[in-house]
Amino acid sequence: MPKNGLISVYRFVFIWAVVMLHFGNHGKMKQVVGFSFPCGYSAVEFFFILAGFLLAVKMNKSIPNTGEYFVSRIWRIYPVYFVSFCLTLFGRYYLSDFHTSKLPDAIYIILDALMLGGLNHTINLATWFITALILAQIIVVFMRNKIANFYIISLFIVIFIYANIMWKYGHLDELVSKGWYFDGFGFSAGLYRGIAGVLLGCVVFKIYDTIRVIKFNPYFIFIAEIILFVIAIIFMMGNRRNPNDFLAPILFSGLILCAFLPQPKFIRFLDNKFVNFFGALSLSIYLSHIIVLDIVTRVLRNPPICVKFYTTMVAVLIVSIIVHFIAEKLAKFANKKLENLVQKS
C-alpha cells in the first residue's frame, strides 16, 4: 500500500497531542497557546489501530510466520528505539535519576534495551507503547495463523477488552495495573490496550476491504474525514480520564478508514516526501520527548510558562530529527554489514 499523506498528517498531529499531554500545566498552557490536550493519551489508540490496519494489509496478501514477523518488526523499529534508548540513558545519568542500588537499575536498563521495559519498570515511560505494540502484533499474527473466523472473533475480543477497561478504571489512561485474569508478570492494562487496538485495526481493514468496491463520492469521504478529525481534536482537549474515552477508538477507526478510501484529487498534494518525513518522525518524537521534557525542566528551572513551552516543543522537534537521521544511518550500516555476512556465508 503506497504512502498516505493524510495518515502522515494524523501521525504528526496526534503525537504532539501526546507530547503536550506530558508537558502538563494544561490550565496555564491554554493561556499561552489557547489550547491543551488533557486527553492526549487517547491518541495512542490511533497508533495501535493504524498498526493493526497495516498489519492486516500485509496478512491479506500472505499470512507471515510469527517468528519471521517478530524479527522483521524488531529490525525495523530497533534503530530508532536504540538511539532514543541511548539518549534516555545519558539523560537519566545527567539528571541523576538512578537509585543508589545498582541491581534494580541494571535490570531496568536491560529490559529497556530489549524493548521489554513496558513489562515492568522502565527508565523511559514511552517504552510501554513499544512493548505493547510488538507483543500485540505477535499475538495477532499468531491468532491469524490459528483462528479461522479471525475477524469476527477479533471484534468480540476488542469489545470485551475496551468494555472491561472502561468498567474497571472508568477511562483508557491505564498502563501498569494488572489484568483481570492474569496476575503474572507482564499482563498489564497497557498490553491489553495494545491487543485491542491492533485487533480493532484488523477489523477496520476488513471493513475497508469490503466497502472499497463501492463508488463513494470522494468529497463525501473528505467531509466525513474533516468532521471526524475535528471531533477527535475537541475530544483530546476535553477533561482527562473521563467516561467518554470509549469514543476514542471509534473516532480513530473512522479516520483511518476514511483516509484509505478515495479522496478528492487536491488531497494528493499531501503525498510528498516532506509530509511523509514528518509522519515518519512520530516514532522518534514519541520515544525522545520524555527525556527532553525532563532535561528542559531541569535546565530552565522556573521560567515563564510560555518560555518553557516553546523551548520544550522546539527542543523535542530538533532532538527527534537528529535521532531519526542517526537511526537511519545506523540501519543502513547494519543492513550493509548483514548483506556482507550473507554473501560471505
Secondary structure, 3 states (H helix, E strand, C coil): CCCCHHHHHHHHHHHHHHHHHHHCCHHHHHHHHCCCCCCHHHHHHHHHHHHHHHHHHHHHHCCCCHHHHHHHHHHHHHHHHHHHHHHHHHHHHHHCCCCCCHHHHHHHHHHHHCCCHHHCCCCCCCHHHHHHHHHHHHHHHHHHHHCCCHHHHHHHHHHHHHHHHHHHHCCCCCCCCECCCCCCCCCEHHHHHHHHHHHHHHHHHHHHHHHCCCCCCHHHHHHHHHHHHHHHHHHHCCCCCCHHHHHHHHHHHHHHHHHHCCCCHHHHHHCCHHHHHHHHCHHHHHHHHHHHHHHHHHHHCCCCHHHHHHHHHHHHHHHHHHHHHHHHHHHHHHHHHHHHHHHHC
